[in-house]
Amino acid sequence: MATSVQRASQLTLADMKGKVDPDWCPGCGDFGVLAALEKALVELRIPNHNVVAISGIGCSSNLPGYINTYGMHTLHGRALAVATGLKLANHELTVIVTGGDGDGFGIGGNHFVHTMRRNVDLLYIVMDNQIYGLTTGQTSPTSRIGMKTKSMPFGNIEAPVNPISLALAAGATFVARGYSGEQKHLTELIKQGIEHKGFSFLDVFSPCVTYNHDNTYQWYRPRVKKLEDDSAYDATDWTAAMEKSLLWGDEIPIGKFFERTDVPTLHGSEPVLNEGPLVHLDARVPPDVARTFIEELM
Amino acid sequence: MKQTFAIAIGGAAGQGVATPGDIFAKIFSRRGLNLNAYNAYQSIIRGGHTLLTIRAGPEKVTNMGDRIDLLIPLNQDTMDRHLGLLRAGAACIYNADTIKPGVAASGVQLCPLPVSELADITRNKVAQNTLALGAGLHMMGIGFPALEEVLREQFKKKGEAVVAENIGVARAGYDYAAAHFRAFANPLPKMEKRYAVLSGNTALAMGGAAAGVKFYCAYPMSPSTGVLHWMAAHARKAGIMVRQVEDEIGVINMAIGAAHGGVRAMCATSGGGFALMSEGLGMSAMIETPVVVINCQRAGPSTGVPTKTEQGDLWQMLGAAFGDYPRVIAAPLDIGDCFKLIPEIFNVADRFQCPGLVLCDLLLSEGRLSVDPKDLDFSTAIDRGELITSSNGNGAGAEVATNGSYKRYKITESGISPRAVPGVPEHIHTVATDEHMEDGVLISDEFTNPVKRRAMMEKRMRKVAGIEAAVAPPKLMGPRDAEVTLIGWGSTKGVIEESCEILNEQGISANHLQIRWLVPLHGEAILQILKGARHTIIVENNYSGQFARYLRSETSFVPDGHIRKYDGEPFMPHHIVEAVKEQLAGKTKLSVPAHEIMV
């Protein structure tokens, strides 16, 4: 996403530090996502007060409290809906939505699909750990078949959603996958996602060291392969992206799967915003316009 | 008895009941008459049975009344259902080619129109409607030019040929009536005033525009959809962002997001959609971002009767969202009030940074009423409260705008903390649905703190006292020492008012207390009013007496009797009048009037 042209003269990582430190478990993948996000914002020099971090509920959704930007810690699954409203009220703000896989693909699945098709200009980072952490370890929409959890002690029998394929099918205009253990790469993807004009989806493997004993750093490390390392891969080719999104096993692609820049954003398609952000418009209906509204009824 | 005249037009959905209804309404309002229109219909796009009642008069008309003066059945079904309702002096105009009259009461004039002789029905499919319009107008003693003017406007988009065709057909009906039918005994006078005629939904939407709403979103749901339709059609002229959202959960959250960005945001739904919004209301209260939600009630539970009215959602509104939190709930009293209430409730919600809930119902939402255009005031006061929209503090918040020390949830005596919107430098903060400290930092996770939790609960709840002072208590209408006091809330105001007039005319002195603000209720003021009442009856459109139970829970007040209706149709004045009489005679304490019109 990108509407903000305003840049701070200089930003440091210290400027990004929130009022409190994260209370995530030591080793949690979410630390890596927070660090990469802070780096990306510093490198892009977006003034802190023009950024709003919006989350739902869950471990990863605590992120807005840990970063020095405006923040909203909303309801479980509803961050994208709140973010859409906020972006439409003031499209000059840089909106970054963060959350987990349960929040985004489970309880928030409906908003996820519709926010993508609307091409709302924001970056949505999902810290995907394939488990419910804050509720102490239940199966999530991205848990693999066979995974044993407290809610499915004999193993998961439901097929997981494929967030990348889903995003491609729903019309997301920027679709990428990162890995919390690949800092530089992740920072780069976040920067691209912020700069993209439209809905940017970034699914990040963010291992849960407490409850997910299947999909660990050790499990991911040998499997993740950067799409950027394949010079033949064309991220403007939707069909190729869809094919890549289906890969899972010994080789799991990370990187930018897809981007298209020819789709208008939601706020860019609405003439009401031609005069500027809603929040800056005059609240009053002009008297001559109000008169026509009443005359219609007479 | 005040002079009124009521027309009922009935047919299957899709037969064109609405157009002659609109035309009659326009002619009446242009003659300076007051009118009320109520459409009884079903959840069907083609077929079924629809009955539109338009009642007009030189004085205030607030409800459909007790009497049909002119029935226009567009099909046999309508004739069969309703001819029996007509009393002496009434008339029925119908297509003699296709409809057989039943047995009418004595003094009822049957007016058959030989439609195929008077118009070319192969060219004009709704000729019977237009002929009946013309005939009816003549019988009411209204000159043809009034009809010609409205037909010209109605059809001008379709070209001169269509205009001429319709005027010709209407004229034929008019002339045929002159030659064959008896005119009504008491023609309605022509008055000097001019009224706007609008539905409650249009009024709610326009009230939103007048309140400075910049963001409106909704999921379609009867009977609230009219608000969305007005908003969508007028959005670009009024400078309002209007979105249709995937579900009502998305609606409330999107509205809160926009409100948090600093604009006034509103949404409307019905009971089912409101149920989905409940969790979001708690967020509005917890993060202290005001939003206005309208619930246009329909008959429940569940999908219920989507096209019928009820006041059955009061307890849902009272119980919406878990936990204790400040909010306001108001029920508009009539269609004009639908407009007036919205800026008022926004001012309260903005000042006290809490959700504002409007409890409307199908009767007002889809009914239509003549309203003095002066009452549609687009220059009404807008009070955004302590809102900081720029770095130098924008008024009230100036003193807290010092670098780094801004506390979004600053503990104050009033409970109100100056609210900065995202984008303002030096006011960075995170709002949270978790319990938080003054600076927004969570206390719910790592170090839950009973002292801080209590302080924040008390800060928020202190706003309740301010809200109570900001909202006017209800007033008793009518003679103080009346034999009977009728108590109602919201949309029943008009029909109770007229019932009181009839009772007073019949020698039973009656007065009336109508509740508009449900939260805050002003229980003490209500008790003071009711203390001296001789016989109290609560009138409401639901099964269990939801308001009676609420009033009792807040004040311990128990009335002498109840009048309730839950058949989907609104009260007619005689329902209330007869119930009052039977209760004063000691026959019952609970009256449930039967609706005589089968719709």
Contacts between the chains, C-beta under 8 A, distances in Angstrom:
chain1	res1	chain2	res2	distance
A	18	B	430	7.7
A	19	B	430	7.9
A	19	B	439	6.4
A	19	B	440	7.7
A	19	B	441	5.2
A	20	B	441	5.6
A	20	B	442	8.0
A	23	B	445	6.1
A	23	B	446	4.8
A	47	B	425	7.5
A	48	B	428	6.0
A	49	B	422	7.6
A	49	B	423	6.3
A	49	B	424	6.4
A	49	B	425	4.6
A	49	B	426	7.2
A	49	B	427	7.3
A	49	B	428	5.6
A	50	B	423	6.0
A	52	B	422	4.7
A	53	B	430	7.6
A	54	B	257	7.8
A	57	B	433	7.5
A	62	B	442	7.5
A	62	B	445	7.2
A	64	B	430	4.9
A	65	B	430	5.2
A	65	B	432	7.1
A	65	B	440	7.9
A	65	B	441	6.6
A	65	B	442	6.0
A	68	B	428	6.3
A	69	B	428	6.5
A	70	B	422	3.9
A	70	B	423	7.4
A	70	B	428	5.7
A	70	B	429	6.9
A	70	B	430	7.2
A	71	B	429	7.3
A	71	B	430	3.0
A	71	B	431	7.1
A	71	B	432	8.0
A	71	B	440	7.8
A	72	B	257	7.8
A	72	B	260	6.5
A	72	B	287	7.2
A	72	B	430	6.9
A	72	B	431	5.4
A	72	B	432	7.8
A	73	B	430	6.1
A	73	B	431	6.9
A	73	B	432	3.8
A	73	B	433	6.1
A	73	B	434	6.3
A	73	B	442	7.4
A	74	B	253	7.0
A	74	B	256	8.0
A	74	B	283	6.3
A	74	B	287	7.9
A	74	B	433	6.1
A	75	B	253	6.9
A	75	B	279	5.9
A	75	B	280	6.9
A	75	B	283	5.4
A	75	B	433	5.8
A	78	B	249	6.8
A	78	B	250	7.8
A	78	B	253	4.2
A	78	B	280	7.3
A	78	B	283	7.8
A	81	B	245	7.3
A	81	B	249	7.2
A	81	B	250	4.4
A	81	B	253	3.6
A	81	B	254	4.8
A	81	B	257	6.7
A	82	B	253	4.8
A	82	B	254	7.0
A	82	B	256	6.1
A	82	B	257	3.8
A	82	B	260	7.3
A	83	B	257	6.1
A	84	B	243	7.9
A	84	B	254	5.3
A	84	B	257	6.3
A	85	B	215	6.7
A	85	B	217	7.5
A	85	B	253	7.0
A	85	B	254	3.8
A	85	B	255	6.1
A	85	B	256	6.6
A	85	B	257	2.6
A	85	B	258	3.7
A	85	B	259	7.4
A	85	B	260	7.5
A	85	B	261	7.0
A	85	B	265	6.9
A	86	B	257	4.0
A	86	B	258	6.5
A	86	B	260	5.8
A	86	B	261	4.6
A	86	B	422	7.1
A	87	B	257	7.7
A	87	B	261	7.9
A	88	B	215	6.6
A	88	B	241	5.3
A	88	B	243	7.3
A	88	B	254	7.9
A	88	B	257	7.9
A	88	B	258	5.9
A	88	B	261	7.7
A	89	B	214	7.3
A	89	B	215	6.1
A	89	B	241	7.9
A	89	B	257	7.1
A	89	B	258	4.1
A	89	B	259	7.6
A	89	B	260	7.5
A	89	B	261	2.8
A	89	B	262	6.2
A	89	B	263	4.8
A	89	B	265	7.6
A	90	B	261	4.5
A	90	B	262	6.7
A	90	B	421	7.6
A	90	B	422	6.9
A	90	B	423	5.8
A	92	B	423	6.9
A	93	B	261	7.5
A	93	B	422	5.8
A	93	B	423	5.6
A	110	B	246	5.5
A	110	B	247	6.2
A	110	B	249	7.7
A	110	B	250	7.1
A	111	B	246	6.8
A	111	B	249	7.9
A	111	B	250	5.6
A	111	B	253	7.8
A	113	B	246	7.9
A	114	B	245	7.6
A	114	B	246	4.3
A	114	B	250	7.0
A	270	B	241	6.4
A	271	B	236	6.0
A	272	B	235	6.2
A	272	B	236	5.9
A	272	B	239	5.9
A	272	B	240	6.7
A	272	B	241	5.3
A	273	B	241	7.2
A	275	B	239	7.6
A	278	B	214	4.6
A	278	B	215	6.4
A	278	B	241	5.7
A	278	B	258	7.3
A	278	B	261	7.4
A	278	B	263	5.0
A	279	B	214	7.6
A	279	B	261	5.5
A	279	B	262	4.1
A	279	B	263	5.4
A	279	B	389	7.1
A	279	B	421	6.7
A	279	B	423	7.7
A	281	B	214	6.3
A	281	B	239	5.3
A	282	B	239	7.4
A	283	B	212	3.0
A	283	B	214	6.8
A	283	B	264	6.9
A	283	B	382	5.9
A	284	B	212	6.4
A	284	B	378	7.4
A	284	B	379	7.7
A	284	B	382	7.5
A	285	B	209	5.1
A	285	B	210	6.8
A	285	B	237	8.0
A	285	B	238	5.0
A	285	B	239	7.3
A	285	B	378	5.4
A	287	B	378	6.8
A	287	B	379	7.3
A	289	B	237	5.2
A	289	B	238	6.6
A	290	B	209	7.7
A	290	B	210	7.4
A	290	B	378	3.6
A	292	B	237	7.4
A	293	B	206	6.1
A	293	B	209	7.2
A	293	B	234	6.4
A	293	B	237	7.8
A	293	B	238	7.6
A	293	B	376	7.9
A	293	B	378	7.9
A	294	B	196	5.6
A	294	B	373	5.0
A	294	B	376	5.3
A	297	B	196	3.8
A	297	B	197	5.8
A	297	B	198	4.8
A	297	B	202	7.3
A	298	B	29	7.0
A	298	B	30	7.7
A	298	B	194	6.1
A	298	B	195	7.2
A	298	B	196	5.2
A	298	B	197	7.6
A	298	B	373	7.0
